[in-house]
Amino acid sequence: AQVGVGCCCTSTAMAQQSSDLKFSFAGNGDGMIYVLRDLTVKITYANGFTEERTRKAGDLVIAGLRLIIGLWKFETDAEVVQINWNGSQWTGLDVKSKAVAQRQGARPEVLHPAPDPRSEQQTAGEEQMRAIHPGHWGITGMQLKELANQVVQKFIGDRENPNVYQVVDEIIKPACLARHVSYAVLLNPDGKECSTFATHAWFESFLQFVRDVEQYFLDFETRVFWICFAANPQTWAAERLQVLLGFTAMQSPFAIAMEKCKSVLVVRNTTRNMYSRLWCVTELALADAYAKKPVHVIGEVPLRAAASGHGIGLNADCSGPEKSMLLATIAKTGVDVDELVAKVIQARSGSVFRPSDGSCFCQ
């Protein structure tokens, strides 16, 4: 089911509206701010931190479940906007036009949005993704099995055991290109609420990943999973995807979906230590610090896999420009992530961690 998006303002603030920014929130308290035209906006967070962001018309400028409570200020070339975030909705919108202030009452000029360079399909796809809560970007086990069947038919001979990168490039992207949505939303246009968040690494065998997950859950075919390669839109341009993914890991669809799911599933692999990838390390830290859900550990690890040291845990790398952001997120959780990574690497397949008390038992 889709999560509705509400207007930001209470009845006392409806008299004012921003010409540059749209404030909204989802029913679960997920605050969002969109820009209505191409612009640069100076943001003053409720804690006093300031930064500038340049966005295209329709882009998210801020989104997240953990926005700082208090008074926020946004300054564009045309107006100064102040608004309060109370943890679940925006209230007290106050808009001051720079044109009015500078010209002492003169009529402000009409500001027209710049032409949107995106195609109608791209725009429609982005709107569809934003209309569905990230926690509903789910794929069922049966749909995952059907994807695996496509992989078996397509990859033959010396290509019969592709990794996730290959499956994304040769099956998922072509399937999603026309609609510009994620594979999960392509299959489930109204969304499917996820119950299990899967964290894994793309260099693993795709078919082994599916087998490990299928063998672990008795209700595999009907269970709904949040899996990054299916949940996130893989055909978007890098800058559009960055806007969707957020500007801190705690505001990303990963964190928002994890918080909605009932459990977290760590799927290890024998190809390479998954905790040499910083996104995987970050997801583990978020699961421990914020999601407070059972963390199930399945799959085998490479022979002599290191539990710590060079290239592992806080020393892991990432393929994008997000490294400093991810390290800052891990630091903010306060989790001893190297210790946690070591536990997960050394655990038997089938182990379940309880983040609330640090206990572990094997099924």
Phi, psi and chi 1 to 4 in degrees:
 res  aa     phi    psi   chi1   chi2   chi3   chi4
   1 ALA       -  148.4      -      -      -      -
   2 GLN   -80.1  149.4  -71.5 -173.6 -160.3      -
   3 VAL   -95.5  124.9  175.4      -      -      -
   4 GLY   -70.3  150.7      -      -      -      -
   5 VAL  -111.0  128.9  175.8      -      -      -
   6 GLY  -102.0  162.2      -      -      -      -
   7 CYS   -67.7  149.2  171.3      -      -      -
   8 CYS   -73.7  -28.3   68.8      -      -      -
   9 CYS  -101.0  144.5  -53.3      -      -      -
  10 THR   -77.7  172.8   60.2      -      -      -
  11 SER   -61.3  -27.6   58.4      -      -      -
  12 THR   -71.9  -19.4   58.2      -      -      -
  13 ALA  -106.9    3.4      -      -      -      -
  14 MET   -69.2  -17.4  -73.0  -59.4  -69.2      -
  15 ALA   -66.9  -24.2      -      -      -      -
  16 GLN  -111.5  144.8  -66.2 -163.3   62.0      -
  17 GLN  -142.4  146.8  -69.6 -165.5   11.6      -
  18 SER   -85.3  139.7  169.2      -      -      -
  19 SER   -83.5  -14.6  -61.4      -      -      -
  20 ASP  -108.6  -26.4  -70.3  -18.0      -      -
  21 LEU  -129.7  144.9  -56.4  168.2      -      -
  22 LYS  -118.6  123.7  175.3 -174.7  175.5 -176.5
  23 PHE  -104.3  131.6  -61.6   84.1      -      -
  24 SER  -148.0  172.4   59.4      -      -      -
  25 PHE  -153.7  148.8   58.2   90.0      -      -
  26 ALA   -91.2  166.8      -      -      -      -
  27 GLY   -62.5  -19.0      -      -      -      -
  28 ASN   -93.1    6.6   69.1  -32.7      -      -
  29 GLY    89.7   25.4      -      -      -      -
  30 ASP   -91.1  108.3 -179.9    7.4      -      -
  31 GLY   -83.3  140.1      -      -      -      -
  32 MET  -139.6  146.2  -65.3  167.2  -78.5      -
  33 ILE  -135.4  126.7  -53.5  169.1      -      -
  34 TYR  -113.1  152.0  -60.7   88.4      -      -
  35 VAL   -96.3  144.7  -61.1      -      -      -
  36 LEU   -97.4   -7.2  -59.2  178.4      -      -
  37 ARG  -153.6  167.9   62.6 -175.6  178.5   92.1
  38 ASP   -64.5  124.3  -65.6    4.0      -      -
  39 LEU  -164.1  168.2   53.7   73.8      -      -
  40 THR  -110.9  131.3  -64.0      -      -      -
  41 VAL  -123.9  133.5   55.5      -      -      -
  42 LYS   -92.8  123.8  179.4 -179.0  178.3 -178.2
  43 ILE  -109.6  129.6  -52.8  166.9      -      -
  44 THR  -112.1  109.4  -57.5      -      -      -
  45 TYR   -66.7  166.2  -69.7   66.3      -      -
  46 ALA   -65.1  -19.2      -      -      -      -
  47 ASN   -94.1    4.4   62.8   -0.1      -      -
  48 GLY    96.7  -12.0      -      -      -      -
  49 PHE   -67.1  139.1  175.6   76.6      -      -
  50 THR  -125.0  149.8   62.8      -      -      -
  51 GLU  -161.0  163.3   65.3  172.3  -35.5      -
  52 GLU  -114.2  142.7  -74.6 -168.5   -4.7      -
  53 ARG  -136.1  137.9  -67.8  179.0 -179.1  174.7
  54 THR  -107.2  127.6  -60.2      -      -      -
  55 ARG  -135.3  156.5  -64.3  -71.5  175.6  -95.1
  56 LYS   -89.1  158.7  -62.9  -76.0 -171.7 -178.5
  57 ALA   -54.7  129.7      -      -      -      -
  58 GLY    93.0   -9.8      -      -      -      -
  59 ASP   -75.5  152.6  -78.9   -8.1      -      -
  60 LEU   -74.8  136.8  -84.1  167.5      -      -
  61 VAL  -106.1  -29.2   65.4      -      -      -
  62 ILE  -147.1  141.7  -71.8  -75.0      -      -
  63 ALA  -159.6  148.3      -      -      -      -
  64 GLY   157.0  157.0      -      -      -      -
  65 LEU   -79.2  -20.6  -75.2  167.8      -      -
  66 ARG  -115.9   40.5  -62.3 -174.1  179.5   84.5
  67 LEU   -62.5  145.5  -65.6 -178.2      -      -
  68 ILE   -68.3  130.1  -58.7  167.3      -      -
  69 ILE   -73.8  136.4  -66.9  174.7      -      -
  70 GLY   135.6 -164.5      -      -      -      -
  71 LEU   -87.6  124.5 -174.3   65.6      -      -
  72 TRP  -107.1  148.9  -69.1   65.1      -      -
  73 LYS  -130.0  135.8 -179.3  179.6  177.0 -178.5
  74 PHE  -129.5  126.9  -57.0   85.5      -      -
  75 GLU  -123.8  122.1 -175.6  174.3   -9.7      -
  76 THR  -112.5 -173.8   69.6      -      -      -
  77 ASP   -72.4  -11.9   59.1  -14.8      -      -
  78 ALA  -114.3  -24.1      -      -      -      -
  79 GLU  -156.0  162.4   59.0 -173.2   26.9      -
  80 VAL  -117.6  124.3  177.9      -      -      -
  81 VAL  -120.0  132.0  179.6      -      -      -
  82 GLN  -122.4  140.4  -65.5 -170.2   89.3      -
  83 ILE  -156.4  150.0 -168.0  166.7      -      -
  84 ASN  -105.0  133.3 -173.5   70.2      -      -
  85 TRP  -105.6  119.6  174.7 -110.3      -      -
  86 ASN   -99.9    9.7   65.1   12.3      -      -
  87 GLY   103.4  -17.4      -      -      -      -
  88 SER  -138.0  -18.8   61.1      -      -      -
  89 GLN  -159.9  164.6   63.0  179.3  -16.1      -
  90 TRP   -90.4  136.6  -60.6  101.0      -      -
  91 THR  -139.6  163.1   62.5      -      -      -
  92 GLY    66.2   42.3      -      -      -      -
  93 LEU   -63.4  129.6  177.9   66.1      -      -
  94 ASP  -132.0  118.6  179.3   61.0      -      -
  95 VAL  -119.0  127.6 -178.2      -      -      -
  96 LYS  -122.3  123.6  -71.4 -175.2  171.3   60.3
  97 SER   -78.3  127.9  168.3      -      -      -
  98 LYS   -65.9  -35.2  -75.1 -174.1  175.4 -179.9
  99 ALA   -61.4  -42.6      -      -      -      -
 100 VAL   -66.5  -43.9  170.1      -      -      -
 101 ALA   -66.6  -40.6      -      -      -      -
 102 GLN   -76.1  -31.1  -68.5  170.3   -0.8      -
 103 ARG  -102.2    9.8  -61.9 -172.4 -141.0  169.4
 104 GLN    54.1   57.1  -61.4 -179.5  -23.4      -
 105 GLY    95.8   -3.6      -      -      -      -
 106 ALA   -65.6  152.0      -      -      -      -
 107 ARG   -66.2  125.6 -176.9  176.8  178.5  178.8
 108 PRO   -67.7  149.1   24.7  -33.6      -      -
 109 GLU   -68.9  152.7   60.6 -178.8  -50.2      -
 110 VAL   -80.3  128.3  177.5      -      -      -
 111 LEU  -103.9  118.3  -59.4  170.4      -      -
 112 HIS   -99.8  133.4  -60.9  -75.8      -      -
 113 PRO   -60.7  144.1  -19.1   30.2      -      -
 114 ALA   -68.2  152.2      -      -      -      -
 115 PRO   -57.0  139.3  -21.6   31.9      -      -
 116 ASP   -83.4  117.5 -167.4  -25.2      -      -
 117 PRO   -73.5   -9.6   29.7  -35.6      -      -
 118 ARG   -77.4  152.2  -64.3  168.7  -66.9  168.1
 119 SER   -73.5  166.1   67.9      -      -      -
 120 GLU   -60.9  -38.1  -69.7 -176.3    8.8      -
 121 GLN   -65.8  -41.0  -68.3   89.5  -16.0      -
 122 GLN   -63.4  -45.8  -72.8  173.5  -46.8      -
 123 THR   -61.7  -45.1  -57.6      -      -      -
 124 ALA   -64.1  -39.9      -      -      -      -
 125 GLY   -64.6  -42.8      -      -      -      -
 126 GLU   -65.1  -40.3  -67.8 -175.7   20.4      -
 127 GLU   -64.9  -39.2  -70.6  176.9   -6.7      -
 128 GLN   -64.5  -42.6 -175.5  177.6    2.0      -
 129 MET   -62.8  -42.3  -70.2  -62.2  -58.6      -
 130 ARG   -71.7  -24.2  -69.9 -168.7  178.6  112.0
 131 ALA   -75.9  -15.4      -      -      -      -
 132 ILE  -108.1  129.2  -57.7  172.4      -      -
 133 HIS   -59.9  138.1 -171.7  -79.9      -      -
 134 PRO   -53.2  -28.5  -28.4   36.1      -      -
 135 GLY   -70.3   -6.0      -      -      -      -
 136 HIS  -112.6   14.6  -68.6 -130.8      -      -
 137 TRP   -86.8   59.9  -63.2   -9.4      -      -
 138 GLY  -105.6  155.8      -      -      -      -
 139 ILE  -128.1  136.2 -176.8  171.6      -      -
 140 THR   -79.4  162.2   68.2      -      -      -
 141 GLY   -60.9  -38.1      -      -      -      -
 142 MET   -62.5  -42.0  176.1   58.8   76.4      -
 143 GLN   -66.5  -34.5  -69.6  169.5  -24.4      -
 144 LEU   -67.2  -39.9 -168.1   58.7      -      -
 145 LYS   -65.0  -38.9 -174.6 -173.4  -70.5 -171.3
 146 GLU   -65.0  -36.8  -69.3  168.8   -7.6      -
 147 LEU   -64.1  -40.0  176.5   58.9      -      -
 148 ALA   -62.2  -36.6      -      -      -      -
 149 ASN   -64.3  -38.4  -70.8  -24.3      -      -
 150 GLN   -62.6  -39.8  -67.2 -176.8   53.0      -
 151 VAL   -62.4  -44.6  169.9      -      -      -
 152 VAL   -60.5  -39.7  170.6      -      -      -
 153 GLN   -72.7  -33.9  -66.8  170.8   17.2      -
 154 LYS   -85.2  -41.0 -175.8  174.3 -178.2   64.1
 155 PHE   -98.1  106.0  -67.3   86.4      -      -
 156 ILE  -127.9  169.7   57.9  176.9      -      -
 157 GLY    66.4 -131.9      -      -      -      -
 158 ASP   -77.2    2.2   59.1    0.4      -      -
 159 ARG  -110.4   19.1  -75.3  168.0   21.8  100.1
 160 GLU   -75.7   -5.1   65.3 -179.0    5.0      -
 161 ASN  -129.7   66.7 -167.9   29.5      -      -
 162 PRO   -72.5  155.3   30.7  -37.5      -      -
 163 ASN   -88.3  179.8   60.5   32.4      -      -
 164 VAL   -66.1  -37.2  176.3      -      -      -
 165 TYR   -55.2  -45.3  -70.6  103.2      -      -
 166 GLN   -66.0  -40.3  -66.7  169.7  -70.9      -
 167 VAL   -66.2  -40.6  173.5      -      -      -
 168 VAL   -62.7  -46.4  167.5      -      -      -
 169 ASP   -68.5  -36.8  -74.5  -18.3      -      -
 170 GLU  -103.0  -15.4  -62.5 -170.3   39.1      -
 171 ILE  -123.8  -52.7  -65.1 -178.9      -      -
 172 ILE   -69.9  -49.1  -69.7  178.1      -      -
 173 LYS   -60.7  -48.4  -74.6 -177.0  177.6  179.5
 174 PRO   -59.7  -35.9  -25.7   35.3      -      -
 175 ALA   -68.3  -31.8      -      -      -      -
 176 CYS   -97.9   -8.5  -60.7      -      -      -
 177 LEU   -59.6  -42.6 -172.5   58.3      -      -
 178 ALA   -68.5  -34.7      -      -      -      -
 179 ARG   -94.5  -20.1  -67.3  -79.1  -59.4  -81.6
 180 HIS    57.5   41.2  -71.1  -80.9      -      -
 181 VAL  -125.3  175.4  -65.5      -      -      -
 182 SER   -76.2  165.8   71.1      -      -      -
 183 TYR   -63.7  -38.9 -168.9   71.5      -      -
 184 ALA   -63.5  -42.7      -      -      -      -
 185 VAL   -74.0  -30.2  171.2      -      -      -
 186 LEU   -59.7  -42.6 -178.4   71.0      -      -
 187 LEU   -78.4  -29.9  -60.9  179.6      -      -
 188 ASN  -130.5   80.0  -53.2  -63.7      -      -
 189 PRO   -59.7  -24.6  -23.1   33.9      -      -
 190 ASP   -96.4    2.6  -66.1  -35.6      -      -
 191 GLY    86.1  157.5      -      -      -      -
 192 LYS  -137.0  124.5 -104.7 -170.4 -170.0  -51.5
 193 GLU   -65.0  128.2 -174.9  172.4    3.9      -
 194 CYS   -85.3  143.8  -55.6      -      -      -
 195 SER  -109.9  -24.1   60.4      -      -      -
 196 THR  -131.8  126.0  -60.5      -      -      -
 197 PHE   -95.0  120.7 -178.3  100.1      -      -
 198 ALA  -100.7  125.9      -      -      -      -
 199 THR  -112.1  131.9  172.3      -      -      -
 200 HIS  -160.9 -179.9   67.4  114.8      -      -
 201 ALA  -120.6  142.4      -      -      -      -
 202 TRP   -73.9  -16.0  -78.4   30.1      -      -
 203 PHE   -80.5    1.2   39.0   63.6      -      -
 204 GLU   -77.4  165.7   68.9 -164.3  -15.8      -
 205 SER   -67.4  124.0  160.8      -      -      -
 206 PHE   -62.3  -45.6  176.7   84.9      -      -
 207 LEU   -66.2  -35.7  -65.7  175.2      -      -
 208 GLN   -67.4  -38.2 -173.7   62.4   54.1      -
 209 PHE   -56.5  -49.3  167.3   80.7      -      -
 210 VAL   -63.8  -42.1  176.0      -      -      -
 211 ARG   -62.0  -44.0  -78.6 -166.5  -67.1  -92.4
 212 ASP   -61.2  -43.2  -73.6  -17.1      -      -
 213 VAL   -69.0  -42.4  177.7      -      -      -
 214 GLU   -62.7  -41.5 -179.0  178.6    8.5      -
 215 GLN   -70.8  -21.6  -69.6  170.0    6.8      -
 216 TYR   -82.1  -35.4 -173.3   68.8      -      -
 217 PHE  -106.9  126.1  -68.2  105.7      -      -
 218 LEU   -67.2  -29.9  -65.0  175.9      -      -
 219 ASP  -100.7   30.4   62.7  -14.4      -      -
 220 PHE   -50.2  -47.2  168.5   76.4      -      -
 221 GLU   -64.7  -32.3  -68.1 -170.6   -7.5      -
 222 THR   -99.0  -14.5   56.7      -      -      -
 223 ARG   -67.2  144.3 -175.5  175.2  -75.1  -97.5
 224 VAL  -109.0  126.0 -177.4      -      -      -
 225 PHE  -111.2  144.9  -61.3   91.4      -      -
 226 TRP  -100.0  111.3 -160.8   99.6      -      -
 227 ILE  -128.2  126.7  -50.9  172.6      -      -
 228 CYS   -55.7  -41.3   55.2      -      -      -
 229 PHE   -67.2  -23.8   62.8   74.7      -      -
 230 ALA   -96.6  -33.4      -      -      -      -
 231 ALA   -76.8  -42.7      -      -      -      -
 232 ASN   -86.9  144.3  -68.6  -36.8      -      -
 233 PRO   -71.2  118.5   25.3  -32.5      -      -
 234 GLN   -88.9   -9.7  -57.3  -61.4  -25.8      -
 235 THR   -99.2   -2.7   59.4      -      -      -
 236 TRP   -73.4  150.4  -71.9   17.4      -      -
 237 ALA   -62.8  151.9      -      -      -      -
 238 ALA   -55.5  -41.3      -      -      -      -
 239 GLU   -69.6  -33.1   63.0  -88.3   14.1      -
 240 ARG   -72.1  -39.9  -51.7  -62.7  -63.0 -178.0
 241 LEU   -65.5  -36.4 -173.3   60.6      -      -
 242 GLN   -62.7  -38.2 -176.8   59.6   52.6      -
 243 VAL   -63.6  -43.9  171.7      -      -      -
 244 LEU   -65.2  -40.6 -179.3   73.9      -      -
 245 LEU   -72.6  -16.7  -65.7 -177.7      -      -
 246 GLY    92.7  175.3      -      -      -      -
 247 PHE  -113.3   -3.0  -57.4   94.4      -      -
 248 THR  -138.3  151.4   73.2      -      -      -
 249 ALA   -61.8  -30.3      -      -      -      -
 250 MET   -74.0  -14.7  -74.6 -178.1  -74.3      -
 251 GLN  -103.5    1.4  -66.3  176.3   -6.2      -
 252 SER   -77.9  160.7   69.8      -      -      -
 253 PRO   -56.1  -31.4  -27.1   35.7      -      -
 254 PHE   -55.8  -53.6  -67.4   83.8      -      -
 255 ALA   -69.4  -40.4      -      -      -      -
 256 ILE   -63.8  -43.7  -64.0  170.6      -      -
 257 ALA   -68.1  -41.5      -      -      -      -
 258 MET   -58.7  -39.7 -173.5 -174.6  -67.5      -
 259 GLU   -66.5  -29.9 -165.2  162.2   41.8      -
 260 LYS   -79.8  -28.2  -68.6  -78.4  -73.8 -176.4
 261 CYS   -72.1  158.1  -72.2      -      -      -
 262 LYS   -86.0  -21.9  -64.0  177.1 -178.5  177.6
 263 SER  -153.2  162.1   62.2      -      -      -
 264 VAL  -116.6  133.7  175.4      -      -      -
 265 LEU  -115.6  117.8  179.3   68.6      -      -
 266 VAL   -93.7  117.8  174.3      -      -      -
 267 VAL  -109.0  100.1 -173.4      -      -      -
 268 ARG   -78.3  170.2  -56.5  175.9  -57.7 -172.3
 269 ASN  -147.9  162.2   69.2   88.1      -      -
 270 THR   -92.6   -3.1   57.0      -      -      -
 271 THR   -75.3  -46.3  -57.0      -      -      -
 272 ARG  -162.8  149.6 -174.7  173.2  160.2 -169.2
 273 ASN   -62.4  117.2 -169.2  -28.8      -      -
 274 MET   -63.4  -22.5   64.9 -176.5  -70.6      -
 275 TYR   -88.6   17.4  -67.7  113.6      -      -
 276 SER   -87.6   -3.2   64.8      -      -      -
 277 ARG  -106.9  124.0  -56.3  -57.6  -61.9  162.2
 278 LEU   -68.2  -30.6 -165.1   56.4      -      -
 279 TRP   -61.4  -40.7  -96.5  110.5      -      -
 280 CYS   -64.3  -39.9  -65.4      -      -      -
 281 VAL   -63.0  -43.6  177.7      -      -      -
 282 THR   -63.5  -43.1  -54.8      -      -      -
 283 GLU   -61.4  -38.4  -72.0  171.2   -7.4      -
 284 LEU   -65.6  -41.0 -173.4   60.7      -      -
 285 ALA   -63.8  -42.8      -      -      -      -
 286 LEU   -64.8  -39.8  -69.7  172.4      -      -
 287 ALA   -61.3  -39.1      -      -      -      -
 288 ASP   -75.7  -41.1 -175.1   73.1      -      -
 289 ALA   -86.0  -35.3      -      -      -      -
 290 TYR  -120.5  -42.5  -66.3  117.3      -      -
 291 ALA   -67.1  -37.1      -      -      -      -
 292 LYS    54.4   40.4  -59.1  -61.8 -176.5 -174.3
 293 LYS  -115.4  158.6  -50.3  -69.7  171.0   60.6
 294 PRO   -58.3  137.9  -20.5   31.2      -      -
 295 VAL  -110.2  109.3  177.1      -      -      -
 296 HIS   -90.9  133.8  -59.8 -112.5      -      -
 297 VAL  -115.5  120.3 -178.7      -      -      -
 298 ILE  -132.4  172.7   65.3  172.1      -      -
 299 GLY    83.5  159.3      -      -      -      -
 300 GLU   -96.0  167.4  -59.2  -57.7  -34.7      -
 301 VAL  -114.5  161.6  -62.9      -      -      -
 302 PRO   -59.1  149.3  -22.4   33.0      -      -
 303 LEU   -56.7  131.4 -161.2   60.4      -      -
 304 ARG    60.6   34.1  -59.1 -172.6 -175.4   89.4
 305 ALA   -62.5  131.1      -      -      -      -
 306 ALA   -73.2  136.0      -      -      -      -
 307 ALA   -90.1  -12.5      -      -      -      -
 308 SER  -163.9  175.1   61.3      -      -      -
 309 GLY   106.9 -156.1      -      -      -      -
 310 HIS   -58.7  125.9  178.1   70.0      -      -
 311 GLY    78.4    7.4      -      -      -      -
 312 ILE  -123.6  147.8  -54.7  -61.5      -      -
 313 GLY    64.0 -126.6      -      -      -      -
 314 LEU   -65.4  -15.6  -74.1  175.6      -      -
 315 ASN   -93.3    6.3  -63.5  -48.3      -      -
 316 ALA   -71.2  167.6      -      -      -      -
 317 ASP  -120.3  171.0 -157.2   -2.0      -      -
 318 CYS  -143.1  155.6   63.9      -      -      -
 319 SER   -83.2  -16.9   56.1      -      -      -
 320 GLY  -102.2 -171.8      -      -      -      -
 321 PRO   -87.7   15.8   32.1  -34.1      -      -
 322 GLU   -91.0    6.9  -50.2   94.7   -7.0      -
 323 LYS   -56.9  -48.0 -175.0  169.7 -175.3  177.3
 324 SER   -64.7  -37.5   58.8      -      -      -
 325 MET   -64.7  -42.5  179.4  -93.3  -73.0      -
 326 LEU   -67.9  -41.0  -65.0  178.6      -      -
 327 LEU   -64.3  -37.8  -71.4  173.0      -      -
 328 ALA   -65.9  -38.5      -      -      -      -
 329 THR   -63.8  -46.0  -62.7      -      -      -
 330 ILE   -60.1  -43.5  -66.5  170.6      -      -
 331 ALA   -61.0  -38.6      -      -      -      -
 332 LYS   -67.7  -28.1 -168.9  170.7 -177.6  179.5
 333 THR   -68.5  -25.8   66.3      -      -      -
 334 GLY    76.2    6.9      -      -      -      -
 335 VAL   -80.6  138.5  171.7      -      -      -
 336 ASP   -78.5   83.1 -174.4  -17.8      -      -
 337 VAL   -69.0  -30.9   75.3      -      -      -
 338 ASP   -63.9  -40.2  -76.2  -24.2      -      -
 339 GLU   -65.7  -40.5  179.3 -177.8   -8.4      -
 340 LEU   -67.2  -42.2 -170.0   58.0      -      -
 341 VAL   -59.0  -44.1  163.1      -      -      -
 342 ALA   -60.0  -41.1      -      -      -      -
 343 LYS   -61.1  -45.9  -79.6 -175.0  179.7  179.8
 344 VAL   -68.1  -40.6  172.2      -      -      -
 345 ILE   -64.2  -38.0  -68.7  -60.8      -      -
 346 GLN   -86.8  -11.6  -64.8  167.1   -8.1      -
 347 ALA   -69.9  150.7      -      -      -      -
 348 ARG   -72.7  148.5  -71.3  173.1   51.6 -169.7
 349 SER   -62.1  130.4 -177.9      -      -      -
 350 GLY   103.0   -3.9      -      -      -      -
 351 SER   -69.8  149.4  -61.4      -      -      -
 352 VAL  -128.6  123.8 -177.2      -      -      -
 353 PHE   -97.6  142.7  -70.7   86.4      -      -
 354 ARG  -109.2  100.1  -57.8  -71.1 -175.6 -174.2
 355 PRO   -57.7  -29.9  -24.6   35.2      -      -
 356 SER   -63.8  -34.4   56.2      -      -      -
 357 ASP  -125.8    3.6   58.1   14.1      -      -
 358 GLY    75.9    4.8      -      -      -      -
 359 SER   -77.6  160.3   63.3      -      -      -
 360 CYS  -143.3  137.1  171.5      -      -      -
 361 PHE  -139.3  158.1   65.0   88.6      -      -
 362 CYS  -106.9  138.4  -64.1      -      -      -
 363 GLN   -80.3      -  -65.8 -177.1  -36.6      -
